[in-house]
Amino acid sequence: MIVPFLGTEAQLAALIERLPTIARRPGDELIVADNRPRGPATIAARGAVRLCPARETQSPGFARNRGAELAGGDWLVFIDADTRPSASLLDDYFDPPPGSRTAVLAGGVRDVAGGGSLAARHSAARGHMSQAATLTRPAGPYAQTVNCAVRRSAFIELGGFEHRVRAGEDADLCLRVQASGWGLEQRPGARVEHRARDGVPALLVQLARHGSGARWLNHRYPGLFPPPTLRQLARRLASNLLAALAKLARGEPEAASFAALDVLTAIAFELGRLLPNRAPERN
């Protein structure tokens, strides 16, 4: 299991304490790839967890690639640092056994409100990190690396994640996987809980970053992640605004707030397409 990390010392300590609660078999490894620019310079053991430096490029793809270099298993299980995995996660990934040409397993993700803010409740209600939203795409389905497993041989064959970008590297890997004749399978029983962003600014920043990744992906795979037309976007925003007003008139303030946030998140995502997706590098 490989977890990219970019946070505080307190968050790192909590992550290292949380990971060993996962049931493991002989040979299973727990690796945290520290992506902080001033993180440790050498590999260190923190109990059952190996902490490895990944300081050169601040991107989750770079950190995951660095962790994968240390791993020795046939499968690489990736989760995000802001998740809480089920104790049986690893066993659930391989029940039933993957097909011989399956390269990616998409685990289940449930957004939880965490601190209970409006933004967090909105993300939980909308299922922002649900695999269903990306696996059911008619063109270019993909698994999100918030919780997925990748066959090591396919990972090496394809060169791992694109590490020079801030977002979209999970979709890119899955598209290359499928173009190379490998397949994807769902494993909804291999579950993690994802802690939703706990404030509106943090949520909008997250959506803007996703929008930046969508633009990069659409450039790399023309037509698979297209922006809406101005008319389509205007209709969507108007529909959400009308929904917010209607729910407010019916005395449903929570639902009205969610509809209003739908407007803001849609705008943030589309404005994010104007932002560069290049990950910062450390000299």
GUZANU-850002 format. One record per residue (C-alpha): x, y, z; chain; residue number from 0. Coordinates in Angstrom, 1 decimal, padded with zeros to 4 digits. Example, Ala and Ser with C-alpha at 12.3 -4.5 7.8 and 13.67 -1.06 7.14 Angstrom:
2
+--------+--------+--------+-------+-----+
|     px |     py |     pz | chain |   n |
+--------+--------+--------+-------+-----+
|  012.3 | -004.5 |  007.8 |     A |   0 |
|  013.7 | -001.1 |  007.1 |     A |   1 |
+--------+--------+--------+-------+-----+
This chain:
283
+--------+--------+--------+-------+-----+
|     px |     py |     pz | chain |   n |
+--------+--------+--------+-------+-----+
|  000.0 |  000.0 |  000.0 |     A |   0 |
|  001.3 |  003.4 | -001.0 |     A |   1 |
|  000.1 |  006.7 |  000.3 |     A |   2 |
|  001.3 |  010.1 | -001.0 |     A |   3 |
|  001.5 |  012.7 |  001.8 |     A |   4 |
|  001.6 |  016.5 |  001.9 |     A |   5 |
|  000.5 |  017.9 |  005.2 |     A |   6 |
|  001.5 |  018.7 |  008.8 |     A |   7 |
|  003.5 |  016.6 |  011.2 |     A |   8 |
|  000.4 |  016.0 |  013.3 |     A |   9 |
| -001.4 |  014.7 |  010.2 |     A |  10 |
|  001.5 |  012.5 |  009.3 |     A |  11 |
|  001.6 |  011.0 |  012.9 |     A |  12 |
| -002.2 |  010.3 |  012.6 |     A |  13 |
| -001.7 |  008.6 |  009.2 |     A |  14 |
|  001.1 |  006.4 |  010.5 |     A |  15 |
| -001.0 |  005.4 |  013.4 |     A |  16 |
| -004.0 |  004.7 |  011.2 |     A |  17 |
| -002.4 |  002.6 |  008.5 |     A |  18 |
| -001.4 | -000.4 |  010.6 |     A |  19 |
| -005.0 | -001.1 |  011.5 |     A |  20 |
| -005.3 | -002.7 |  008.0 |     A |  21 |
| -005.2 | -006.5 |  008.1 |     A |  22 |
| -002.0 | -007.6 |  006.3 |     A |  23 |
| -000.5 | -010.9 |  005.1 |     A |  24 |
|  003.2 | -011.8 |  005.0 |     A |  25 |
|  004.9 | -009.6 |  002.4 |     A |  26 |
|  002.3 | -006.8 |  002.5 |     A |  27 |
|  004.0 | -003.3 |  002.9 |     A |  28 |
|  002.8 |  000.0 |  004.1 |     A |  29 |
|  004.7 |  002.9 |  002.4 |     A |  30 |
|  004.1 |  006.7 |  002.9 |     A |  31 |
|  005.8 |  008.8 |  000.3 |     A |  32 |
|  006.5 |  012.2 |  001.9 |     A |  33 |
|  005.9 |  014.8 | -000.8 |     A |  34 |
|  006.7 |  017.9 |  001.4 |     A |  35 |
|  009.6 |  020.0 |  000.0 |     A |  36 |
|  011.3 |  020.0 |  003.4 |     A |  37 |
|  010.4 |  016.4 |  004.2 |     A |  38 |
|  012.9 |  013.7 |  005.3 |     A |  39 |
|  015.9 |  013.1 |  003.0 |     A |  40 |
|  016.3 |  009.4 |  003.7 |     A |  41 |
|  014.0 |  006.3 |  004.1 |     A |  42 |
|  013.0 |  005.7 |  007.7 |     A |  43 |
|  010.9 |  003.1 |  009.5 |     A |  44 |
|  008.0 |  004.4 |  011.6 |     A |  45 |
|  006.8 |  001.2 |  013.2 |     A |  46 |
|  005.1 | -000.9 |  010.5 |     A |  47 |
|  005.3 |  002.0 |  008.0 |     A |  48 |
|  008.2 |  002.9 |  005.8 |     A |  49 |
|  008.5 |  006.7 |  005.2 |     A |  50 |
|  010.3 |  007.5 |  002.0 |     A |  51 |
|  011.2 |  011.0 |  000.7 |     A |  52 |
|  009.6 |  012.3 | -002.5 |     A |  53 |
|  010.7 |  016.0 | -002.3 |     A |  54 |
|  011.7 |  016.8 | -005.9 |     A |  55 |
|  008.3 |  017.4 | -007.4 |     A |  56 |
|  005.2 |  018.4 | -005.5 |     A |  57 |
|  002.6 |  016.1 | -007.1 |     A |  58 |
|  000.7 |  013.0 | -006.0 |     A |  59 |
|  001.9 |  011.2 | -009.1 |     A |  60 |
|  005.5 |  011.8 | -008.3 |     A |  61 |
|  005.0 |  010.6 | -004.7 |     A |  62 |
|  003.2 |  007.5 | -005.8 |     A |  63 |
|  005.9 |  006.6 | -008.3 |     A |  64 |
|  008.6 |  007.0 | -005.6 |     A |  65 |
|  006.6 |  004.8 | -003.3 |     A |  66 |
|  006.2 |  002.2 | -006.1 |     A |  67 |
|  009.9 |  002.1 | -006.6 |     A |  68 |
|  010.3 |  000.7 | -003.0 |     A |  69 |
|  007.4 | -001.7 | -003.2 |     A |  70 |
|  008.0 | -005.4 | -003.9 |     A |  71 |
|  004.4 | -006.8 | -004.3 |     A |  72 |
|  002.6 | -007.9 | -007.5 |     A |  73 |
| -000.1 | -005.2 | -006.8 |     A |  74 |
|  000.3 | -001.6 | -005.8 |     A |  75 |
| -002.6 | -000.3 | -003.7 |     A |  76 |
| -002.9 |  003.4 | -003.7 |     A |  77 |
| -005.0 |  005.4 | -001.2 |     A |  78 |
| -005.0 |  009.1 | -000.3 |     A |  79 |
| -003.8 |  010.4 |  003.1 |     A |  80 |
| -007.2 |  011.9 |  003.9 |     A |  81 |
| -008.9 |  008.5 |  003.8 |     A |  82 |
| -009.8 |  006.0 |  006.5 |     A |  83 |
| -009.5 |  002.5 |  005.0 |     A |  84 |
| -011.5 | -000.5 |  006.1 |     A |  85 |
| -009.6 | -003.1 |  008.1 |     A |  86 |
| -010.2 | -005.7 |  005.4 |     A |  87 |
| -009.2 | -003.4 |  002.5 |     A |  88 |
| -006.4 | -005.5 |  001.1 |     A |  89 |
| -008.3 | -008.8 |  001.3 |     A |  90 |
| -011.4 | -007.2 | -000.2 |     A |  91 |
| -009.4 | -006.1 | -003.3 |     A |  92 |
| -008.7 | -009.7 | -004.3 |     A |  93 |
| -012.0 | -011.3 | -003.7 |     A |  94 |
| -012.7 | -012.4 | -006.3 |     A |  95 |
| -009.2 | -012.7 | -007.9 |     A |  96 |
| -008.7 | -010.2 | -010.7 |     A |  97 |
| -008.7 | -011.4 | -014.3 |     A |  98 |
| -005.3 | -012.1 | -015.9 |     A |  99 |
| -005.5 | -009.0 | -018.1 |     A | 100 |
| -006.9 | -006.7 | -015.5 |     A | 101 |
| -004.5 | -003.9 | -014.5 |     A | 102 |
| -006.6 | -001.6 | -012.4 |     A | 103 |
| -009.0 | -002.3 | -009.6 |     A | 104 |
| -011.3 |  000.5 | -008.5 |     A | 105 |
| -012.1 |  000.4 | -004.8 |     A | 106 |
| -015.1 |  002.0 | -003.1 |     A | 107 |
| -015.1 |  005.5 | -001.8 |     A | 108 |
| -017.6 |  007.2 |  000.5 |     A | 109 |
| -017.3 |  010.9 |  001.2 |     A | 110 |
| -017.8 |  011.7 |  004.9 |     A | 111 |
| -018.5 |  015.2 |  006.3 |     A | 112 |
| -015.7 |  015.0 |  008.9 |     A | 113 |
| -015.8 |  018.4 |  010.6 |     A | 114 |
| -019.4 |  018.9 |  009.6 |     A | 115 |
| -019.1 |  022.2 |  007.7 |     A | 116 |
| -021.4 |  023.1 |  004.9 |     A | 117 |
| -018.8 |  022.4 |  002.3 |     A | 118 |
| -018.1 |  019.0 |  003.8 |     A | 119 |
| -021.8 |  018.1 |  004.0 |     A | 120 |
| -022.2 |  019.2 |  000.4 |     A | 121 |
| -019.3 |  017.0 | -000.8 |     A | 122 |
| -020.7 |  014.0 |  001.1 |     A | 123 |
| -024.2 |  014.5 | -000.3 |     A | 124 |
| -022.9 |  014.9 | -003.8 |     A | 125 |
| -020.3 |  012.1 | -003.6 |     A | 126 |
| -017.6 |  014.2 | -005.1 |     A | 127 |
| -015.0 |  011.4 | -004.9 |     A | 128 |
| -017.3 |  008.5 | -005.8 |     A | 129 |
| -015.8 |  006.1 | -008.3 |     A | 130 |
| -019.3 |  005.8 | -009.9 |     A | 131 |
| -018.8 |  009.3 | -011.5 |     A | 132 |
| -015.7 |  008.3 | -013.3 |     A | 133 |
| -016.2 |  004.6 | -014.0 |     A | 134 |
| -019.5 |  005.2 | -015.8 |     A | 135 |
| -018.1 |  007.7 | -018.2 |     A | 136 |
| -019.2 |  006.6 | -021.7 |     A | 137 |
| -015.8 |  007.6 | -023.1 |     A | 138 |
| -012.7 |  007.3 | -021.0 |     A | 139 |
| -013.8 |  005.6 | -017.8 |     A | 140 |
| -011.2 |  005.7 | -015.1 |     A | 141 |
| -010.5 |  004.8 | -011.4 |     A | 142 |
| -009.6 |  007.6 | -009.0 |     A | 143 |
| -006.4 |  007.0 | -007.1 |     A | 144 |
| -008.1 |  008.0 | -003.8 |     A | 145 |
| -008.5 |  004.2 | -003.6 |     A | 146 |
| -007.4 |  001.9 | -006.4 |     A | 147 |
| -004.9 | -001.0 | -007.0 |     A | 148 |
| -002.6 | -001.3 | -010.0 |     A | 149 |
| -000.9 | -004.5 | -011.3 |     A | 150 |
|  002.8 | -003.9 | -010.8 |     A | 151 |
|  003.8 | -005.4 | -014.2 |     A | 152 |
|  001.4 | -003.1 | -016.1 |     A | 153 |
|  002.5 | -000.1 | -014.0 |     A | 154 |
|  006.1 | -000.7 | -015.0 |     A | 155 |
|  005.2 | -001.4 | -018.6 |     A | 156 |
|  003.4 |  001.9 | -018.9 |     A | 157 |
|  006.0 |  004.0 | -016.9 |     A | 158 |
|  003.8 |  004.7 | -013.9 |     A | 159 |
|  002.0 |  008.0 | -013.3 |     A | 160 |
|  002.7 |  011.2 | -015.2 |     A | 161 |
|  004.5 |  013.0 | -012.4 |     A | 162 |
|  004.8 |  016.5 | -013.8 |     A | 163 |
|  001.1 |  017.4 | -013.4 |     A | 164 |
| -000.9 |  018.4 | -010.3 |     A | 165 |
| -004.1 |  016.6 | -011.4 |     A | 166 |
| -005.5 |  014.1 | -013.9 |     A | 167 |
| -002.7 |  011.6 | -013.6 |     A | 168 |
| -005.1 |  008.8 | -012.5 |     A | 169 |
| -007.3 |  009.2 | -015.5 |     A | 170 |
| -004.2 |  009.4 | -017.8 |     A | 171 |
| -002.8 |  006.1 | -016.4 |     A | 172 |
| -006.2 |  004.3 | -016.8 |     A | 173 |
| -006.5 |  005.5 | -020.4 |     A | 174 |
| -003.0 |  004.3 | -021.2 |     A | 175 |
| -003.9 |  001.0 | -019.5 |     A | 176 |
| -006.9 |  000.5 | -021.7 |     A | 177 |
| -005.1 |  001.6 | -024.8 |     A | 178 |
| -002.5 | -001.1 | -024.1 |     A | 179 |
| -005.1 | -003.9 | -023.9 |     A | 180 |
| -005.3 | -004.1 | -020.1 |     A | 181 |
| -008.7 | -003.9 | -018.3 |     A | 182 |
| -010.3 | -002.3 | -015.3 |     A | 183 |
| -012.5 | -004.0 | -012.7 |     A | 184 |
| -014.6 | -002.6 | -009.8 |     A | 185 |
| -014.1 | -003.6 | -006.2 |     A | 186 |
| -016.8 | -001.6 | -004.3 |     A | 187 |
| -016.3 | -003.8 | -001.3 |     A | 188 |
| -012.7 | -002.6 | -000.9 |     A | 189 |
| -013.8 |  000.6 |  000.9 |     A | 190 |
| -012.3 |  003.8 |  002.2 |     A | 191 |
| -014.0 |  006.8 |  003.8 |     A | 192 |
| -012.8 |  010.0 |  002.3 |     A | 193 |
| -012.8 |  013.1 |  004.5 |     A | 194 |
| -014.4 |  015.9 |  002.5 |     A | 195 |
| -012.9 |  019.4 |  002.4 |     A | 196 |
| -013.9 |  021.3 |  005.5 |     A | 197 |
| -014.5 |  024.8 |  004.1 |     A | 198 |
| -015.9 |  026.4 |  001.0 |     A | 199 |
| -012.5 |  028.0 | -000.1 |     A | 200 |
| -010.7 |  024.6 |  000.2 |     A | 201 |
| -013.6 |  022.9 | -001.8 |     A | 202 |
| -013.4 |  025.5 | -004.6 |     A | 203 |
| -009.6 |  025.2 | -004.8 |     A | 204 |
| -010.0 |  021.4 | -005.1 |     A | 205 |
| -012.5 |  021.8 | -007.9 |     A | 206 |
| -010.3 |  024.3 | -009.7 |     A | 207 |
| -007.4 |  021.9 | -009.6 |     A | 208 |
| -009.7 |  019.2 | -011.0 |     A | 209 |
| -010.7 |  021.6 | -013.8 |     A | 210 |
| -007.0 |  022.3 | -014.6 |     A | 211 |
| -006.5 |  018.5 | -014.8 |     A | 212 |
| -009.5 |  018.2 | -017.1 |     A | 213 |
| -008.1 |  020.7 | -019.5 |     A | 214 |
| -004.7 |  018.9 | -019.6 |     A | 215 |
| -006.5 |  015.6 | -020.2 |     A | 216 |
| -008.6 |  017.1 | -023.0 |     A | 217 |
| -005.4 |  018.3 | -024.7 |     A | 218 |
| -003.8 |  014.9 | -024.3 |     A | 219 |
| -006.9 |  013.0 | -025.3 |     A | 220 |
| -008.8 |  015.4 | -027.6 |     A | 221 |
| -012.6 |  015.3 | -027.0 |     A | 222 |
| -012.6 |  013.0 | -024.0 |     A | 223 |
| -012.8 |  015.9 | -021.4 |     A | 224 |
| -014.3 |  018.8 | -023.3 |     A | 225 |
| -015.4 |  022.0 | -021.7 |     A | 226 |
| -019.1 |  022.9 | -021.9 |     A | 227 |
| -020.2 |  025.5 | -024.4 |     A | 228 |
| -021.2 |  028.8 | -023.0 |     A | 229 |
| -024.9 |  028.0 | -023.6 |     A | 230 |
| -024.5 |  024.6 | -021.8 |     A | 231 |
| -022.7 |  026.2 | -018.8 |     A | 232 |
| -025.3 |  029.0 | -018.6 |     A | 233 |
| -028.2 |  026.5 | -018.6 |     A | 234 |
| -026.5 |  024.5 | -015.9 |     A | 235 |
| -025.9 |  027.5 | -013.7 |     A | 236 |
| -029.4 |  028.9 | -014.2 |     A | 237 |
| -030.9 |  025.5 | -013.3 |     A | 238 |
| -028.9 |  025.3 | -010.1 |     A | 239 |
| -029.8 |  028.9 | -009.2 |     A | 240 |
| -033.5 |  028.2 | -009.8 |     A | 241 |
| -033.3 |  025.1 | -007.7 |     A | 242 |
| -031.7 |  027.0 | -004.9 |     A | 243 |
| -034.4 |  029.6 | -004.9 |     A | 244 |
| -037.2 |  027.0 | -005.1 |     A | 245 |
| -035.8 |  025.0 | -002.2 |     A | 246 |
| -035.3 |  028.2 | -000.1 |     A | 247 |
| -039.0 |  029.1 | -000.8 |     A | 248 |
| -040.1 |  025.7 |  000.4 |     A | 249 |
| -038.2 |  026.2 |  003.6 |     A | 250 |
| -035.3 |  023.8 |  002.8 |     A | 251 |
| -032.2 |  025.9 |  003.7 |     A | 252 |
| -029.8 |  023.0 |  003.6 |     A | 253 |
| -030.9 |  021.9 |  000.1 |     A | 254 |
| -030.9 |  025.5 | -001.1 |     A | 255 |
| -027.3 |  025.9 |  000.2 |     A | 256 |
| -026.2 |  022.8 | -001.6 |     A | 257 |
| -027.8 |  024.0 | -004.9 |     A | 258 |
| -026.0 |  027.4 | -004.5 |     A | 259 |
| -022.7 |  025.6 | -003.9 |     A | 260 |
| -023.4 |  023.6 | -007.0 |     A | 261 |
| -023.2 |  026.9 | -008.9 |     A | 262 |
| -019.9 |  027.9 | -007.2 |     A | 263 |
| -018.3 |  024.5 | -007.7 |     A | 264 |
| -019.2 |  024.4 | -011.4 |     A | 265 |
| -017.7 |  027.9 | -011.9 |     A | 266 |
| -014.6 |  026.9 | -009.9 |     A | 267 |
| -014.1 |  023.8 | -012.1 |     A | 268 |
| -014.5 |  025.7 | -015.4 |     A | 269 |
| -012.3 |  028.5 | -014.2 |     A | 270 |
| -009.7 |  025.9 | -013.2 |     A | 271 |
| -009.4 |  025.0 | -016.9 |     A | 272 |
| -007.6 |  028.4 | -017.3 |     A | 273 |
| -004.9 |  027.4 | -014.7 |     A | 274 |
| -001.6 |  025.6 | -015.4 |     A | 275 |
| -001.5 |  022.0 | -014.4 |     A | 276 |
|  002.3 |  021.8 | -014.1 |     A | 277 |
|  003.5 |  020.6 | -010.7 |     A | 278 |
|  006.0 |  022.7 | -008.9 |     A | 279 |
|  009.6 |  021.3 | -008.8 |     A | 280 |
|  012.2 |  021.8 | -006.1 |     A | 281 |
|  015.6 |  023.0 | -007.2 |     A | 282 |
+--------+--------+--------+-------+-----+
